[in-house]
């Protein structure tokens, strides 16, 4: 039997999650190795050009090949693995989907500041930025359960980890980011129910994310305490 692929992971990383979701959707057998990004092991630094996760280790000719960057990993899996196709067949539609994947990555950049800032004014500014970006997504969505149709796509794999953040954030404070966005809300609910999305993180993900917020003394947590 061919050795499985290995996904080098971190428990909270949304980019790892999109790769794990893609692997599951394609039906690929794989193993996971978790590392502490605050204390990166030497073996990891030797094989990760950017010092980031995810990495995908691929057995090859008695050795292995290493892929880095989540989008590269997802595209490789789409091109090389059997199973359901996660990109549209039409080149123009496929290109547009890749653009929306990048849009999702831009949201993640805003989310990093939103969840780590200790400044209440910065938190509110980023809340507005996120609200605007999700409003842009709302205008793009139709009535299908997923991004563009009834079929799950790589765009869905990108956005599922984004929405997972808010499953935890909503237990802290309702910031109103998804107000008057019924299509985004329905999409978020459909993604949360999907098996591949559920399996992309460990069961203690909410506790780990809360501990991360506490460690960073996040302003988001103070919004909860102020409302209590």
C-alpha positions as semicolon CSV with decimal commas, in nm:
position;residue;x (nm);y (nm);z (nm)
1;X;0,000;0,000;0,000
2;X;0,128;0,346;-0,089
3;X;0,236;0,549;0,212
4;X;-0,014;0,821;0,304
5;X;0,046;1,190;0,259
6;X;0,134;1,384;0,573
7;X;-0,012;1,723;0,657
8;X;0,211;1,924;0,889
9;X;-0,036;2,121;1,099
10;X;-0,112;2,363;1,379
11;X;-0,432;2,325;1,581
12;X;-0,567;2,674;1,505
13;X;-0,431;2,753;1,160
14;X;-0,712;2,824;0,908
15;X;-0,475;2,756;0,617
16;X;-0,410;2,409;0,752
17;X;-0,785;2,359;0,779
18;X;-0,846;2,439;0,413
19;X;-0,587;2,178;0,314
20;X;-0,737;1,920;0,553
21;X;-1,084;1,988;0,414
22;X;-0,960;1,945;0,058
23;X;-0,787;1,617;0,143
24;X;-1,106;1,487;0,303
25;X;-1,329;1,599;0,017
26;X;-1,099;1,428;-0,234
27;X;-1,103;1,110;-0,025
28;X;-0,724;1,109;0,018
29;X;-0,568;0,902;0,294
30;X;-0,342;1,123;0,504
31;X;-0,182;1,162;0,844
32;X;-0,140;1,477;1,051
33;X;0,157;1,597;1,251
34;X;0,101;1,896;1,479
35;X;0,376;2,140;1,569
36;X;0,405;2,431;1,810
37;X;0,461;2,744;1,601
38;X;0,599;2,920;1,909
39;X;0,869;2,653;1,936
40;X;0,929;2,526;1,584
41;X;1,131;2,204;1,570
42;X;1,454;2,200;1,371
43;X;1,327;1,932;1,133
44;X;1,034;2,159;1,043
45;X;1,252;2,464;0,978
46;X;1,470;2,258;0,745
47;X;1,179;2,169;0,519
48;X;0,959;2,482;0,546
49;X;1,101;2,769;0,336
50;X;0,870;3,022;0,504
51;X;0,862;2,862;0,848
52;X;0,485;2,830;0,817
53;X;0,218;2,561;0,807
54;X;0,069;2,381;0,629
55;X;0,324;2,158;0,466
56;X;0,231;1,851;0,267
57;X;0,485;1,567;0,268
58;X;0,448;1,347;-0,041
59;X;0,627;1,008;-0,060
60;X;0,821;0,993;-0,384
61;X;1,089;0,762;-0,531
62;X;1,210;0,637;-0,195
63;X;1,217;0,990;-0,053
64;X;0,966;1,270;-0,030
65;X;0,860;1,597;-0,186
66;X;0,745;1,893;0,024
67;X;0,474;2,137;-0,076
68;X;0,417;2,463;0,113
69;X;0,143;2,727;0,092
70;X;-0,217;2,612;0,133
71;X;-0,344;2,725;-0,206
72;X;-0,062;2,540;-0,381
73;X;-0,143;2,228;-0,179
74;X;-0,514;2,248;-0,261
75;X;-0,450;2,303;-0,631
76;X;-0,205;2,010;-0,639
77;X;-0,461;1,782;-0,478
78;X;-0,726;1,893;-0,723
79;X;-0,498;1,822;-1,019
80;X;-0,352;1,490;-0,905
81;X;-0,602;1,308;-0,685
82;X;-0,913;1,115;-0,786
83;X;-1,250;1,188;-0,642
84;X;-1,493;1,473;-0,680
85;X;-1,373;1,783;-0,864
86;X;-1,355;2,093;-0,645
87;X;-1,292;2,344;-0,924
88;X;-1,537;2,430;-1,203
89;X;-1,457;2,286;-1,546
90;X;-1,506;2,617;-1,725
91;X;-1,175;2,814;-1,733
92;X;-1,334;3,154;-1,673
93;X;-1,545;3,031;-1,383
94;X;-1,243;2,850;-1,240
95;X;-1,039;3,171;-1,259
96;X;-1,313;3,362;-1,080
97;X;-1,319;3,099;-0,806
98;X;-0,944;3,145;-0,761
99;X;-1,006;3,516;-0,720
100;X;-1,261;3,451;-0,444
101;X;-1,013;3,219;-0,274
102;X;-0,773;3,514;-0,261
103;X;-1,054;3,730;-0,126
104;X;-1,095;3,476;0,154
105;X;-0,724;3,503;0,230
106;X;-0,761;3,882;0,251
107;X;-1,040;3,835;0,506
108;X;-0,809;3,613;0,710
109;X;-0,550;3,893;0,717
110;X;-0,814;4,125;0,864
111;X;-0,925;3,857;1,106
112;X;-0,572;3,824;1,244
113;X;-0,578;4,188;1,354
114;X;-0,940;4,162;1,470
115;X;-0,864;3,874;1,705
116;X;-0,524;3,989;1,835
117;X;-0,557;4,366;1,875
118;X;-0,563;4,502;2,228
119;X;-0,703;4,835;2,107
120;X;-1,082;4,877;2,117
121;X;-1,075;5,136;1,837
122;X;-0,876;4,905;1,609
123;X;-1,121;4,626;1,691
124;X;-1,415;4,843;1,585
125;X;-1,238;4,952;1,267
126;X;-1,169;4,593;1,170
127;X;-1,527;4,500;1,256
128;X;-1,637;4,750;0,995
129;X;-1,386;4,621;0,740
130;X;-1,504;4,264;0,790
131;X;-1,868;4,368;0,766
132;X;-1,797;4,540;0,434
133;X;-1,609;4,242;0,292
134;X;-1,878;3,996;0,392
135;X;-2,137;4,229;0,237
136;X;-1,940;4,194;-0,087
137;X;-1,964;3,816;-0,051
138;X;-2,337;3,843;0,022
139;X;-2,388;4,020;-0,310
140;X;-2,204;3,739;-0,493
141;X;-2,396;3,447;-0,342
142;X;-2,708;3,290;-0,485
143;X;-2,958;3,057;-0,323
144;X;-2,742;2,746;-0,347
145;X;-2,614;2,587;-0,026
146;X;-2,251;2,641;-0,121
147;X;-2,056;2,921;-0,284
148;X;-2,167;2,876;-0,642
149;X;-2,387;2,568;-0,659
150;X;-2,506;2,260;-0,476
151;X;-2,153;2,122;-0,515
152;X;-1,875;2,190;-0,266
153;X;-1,574;2,375;-0,411
154;X;-1,231;2,501;-0,310
155;X;-1,389;2,840;-0,235
156;X;-1,598;2,664;0,027
157;X;-1,285;2,501;0,169
158;X;-1,131;2,849;0,207
159;X;-1,430;3,011;0,377
160;X;-1,526;2,730;0,615
161;X;-1,230;2,800;0,852
162;X;-1,313;3,171;0,841
163;X;-1,667;3,110;0,963
164;X;-1,538;2,871;1,231
165;X;-1,371;3,166;1,404
166;X;-1,708;3,332;1,443
167;X;-1,861;3,021;1,599
168;X;-1,631;3,100;1,892
169;X;-1,643;3,479;1,865
170;X;-2,024;3,471;1,885
171;X;-1,999;3,314;2,232
172;X;-1,806;3,623;2,343
173;X;-2,007;3,907;2,194
174;X;-2,243;3,967;1,904
175;X;-2,054;4,222;1,695
176;X;-2,320;4,233;1,425
177;X;-2,082;4,151;1,142
178;X;-2,335;3,929;0,962
179;X;-2,642;4,145;1,023
180;X;-2,873;4,159;0,719
181;X;-2,672;3,892;0,537
182;X;-2,910;3,597;0,502
183;X;-2,713;3,427;0,224
184;X;-2,380;3,445;0,405
185;X;-2,554;3,318;0,719
186;X;-2,708;3,024;0,533
187;X;-2,375;2,945;0,366
188;X;-2,199;2,956;0,700
189;X;-2,453;2,711;0,845
190;X;-2,421;2,470;0,551
191;X;-2,042;2,467;0,577
192;X;-2,046;2,408;0,953
193;X;-2,260;2,098;0,903
194;X;-2,028;1,934;0,649
195;X;-1,828;1,632;0,768
196;X;-1,498;1,744;0,614
197;X;-1,527;2,082;0,785
198;X;-1,604;1,930;1,124
199;X;-1,308;1,692;1,094
200;X;-1,059;1,965;1,000
201;X;-0,996;2,057;1,364
202;X;-0,967;1,874;1,694
203;X;-1,258;1,874;1,937
204;X;-1,083;2,119;2,167
205;X;-1,059;2,390;1,899
206;X;-1,290;2,635;2,085
207;X;-1,089;2,603;2,405
208;X;-0,761;2,648;2,217
209;X;-0,889;2,959;2,041
210;X;-1,013;3,110;2,367
211;X;-0,673;3,042;2,527
212;X;-0,511;3,215;2,228
213;X;-0,729;3,523;2,279
214;X;-0,649;3,529;2,650
215;X;-0,277;3,504;2,577
216;X;-0,297;3,804;2,345
217;X;-0,518;3,999;2,590
218;X;-0,751;4,055;2,298
219;X;-0,984;4,354;2,297
220;X;-1,249;4,115;2,170
221;X;-1,254;3,953;2,514
222;X;-1,299;4,290;2,683
223;X;-1,609;4,345;2,472
224;X;-1,753;4,038;2,642
225;X;-1,658;4,156;2,989
226;X;-1,801;4,504;2,926
227;X;-2,131;4,352;2,820
228;X;-2,146;4,113;3,118
